[in-house]
Amino acid sequence: MPAEIVALRDRGEPVWMFAYGSLLWDPESCNAAASPALLRGYHRSFCLYSYDYRGTPARPGLTLGLDRGGSCRGMALRLSTEALDRVWLREMTGRRVYEMRWLPVQTRSSVLRALAFVVLRNCPDYAGRLPLDEAARIILEAAGRRGTCREYLVNTLCHLEQLGLADCSLRRVAARVQALAMLRQEHGEF
């Protein structure tokens, strides 16, 4: 952990973290105080290959990352030091695909300084902006030790919608995955 995060932990103070993907529905963070938040300068994107959680080395999956540009609606979660440790272990062990940064997020009542996992564009797992059909095919086909990419997409989209946080880009991906699944089913490919 970076020295400033270790210092926060040592003081035992809760910290705000910006959740944009599976942290929205992960049981480890669901008990945290939460507030809808807007992060400017980054967008939610299926831009990271996953060789473990949502894929395998033979059939990589895709996971979400915060990539430069645009904006992203998510949740600001107030995490205890224990919850922060669990999130850190989950997101920052193994292949380094994120950088944890302090970023300003706008809530209904204020601007908070929150930690966010920002994708490292120079890491080998960075997929960048894939064509919609390619991303949909990967999401439809891949599965890893934490489940399928399709479940990950559906869970994230459902939780965003339950929170009233629309994501048109994610909806387009989900619609394309569904259309591709139906097409394959019609052709007996499943």
C-alpha positions, 0 to 999 in steps of 0.5 A, a space after each residue: 500500500 502507498 505510504 499515505 494509505 498506510 497512514 490512514 489505516 494506522 489512524 483507523 479512520 474510514 475513507 471514501 472510495 468511488 465504486 463503479 463496478 463490482 464494488 457496487 454489489 460486492 458483499 464486502 462493501 455493501 454495509 458501508 455508508 454510501 452516496 451516489 457520486 459523479 466522477 469527472 475525467 474518467 469513464 467506466 469501460 470493459 478495458 481490462 483483460 481478466 485471466 483469473 477472475 472472469 477468464 482464463 489464460 486460454 480464454 481471457 475475459 474482460 473486466 471494468 476499469 476507470 479509463 481516462 475521459 468522460 465521466 462516470 456515475 457510481 457510489 462513494 462508499 465510506 469504508 472502514 480500515 478493515 474493508 479497505 484492506 479487503 478491497 486492496 487485497 482483492 483489487 491490488 494483488 497479482 497483476 498490477 492493472 490499477 493505480 489507486 488515486 485520490 480524486 474529487 467526486 461530486 455527491 448531492 451535497 458536497 465534493 468528496 475526496 475519494 480513492 478510485 482504482 484507475 486503469 494503468 494503460 501501460 499494463 499488458 492487461 489493458 485492452 483499450 477500447 475494443 469494438 462492440 462486437 469483440 467485447 460482446 463476444 469475449 463477455 459472452 464466452 469467458 468465465 473464471 474463478 469468480 464467475 462468468 463475464 456475463 454475470 459480472 456485466 448483468 450484476 453491475 448493470 442491475 445494481 446501477 439501475 437499482 441505484 438510479 444510475 444509468 449507463 448507456 454504454 453498458 446497456 449497449 454492451 449488454 444488448 449486444 451480448 444478449 443479441 449474440 447469445 440469441 443468435 448462437 442459440 438459434 444456430 445451436 452453438 450453445 
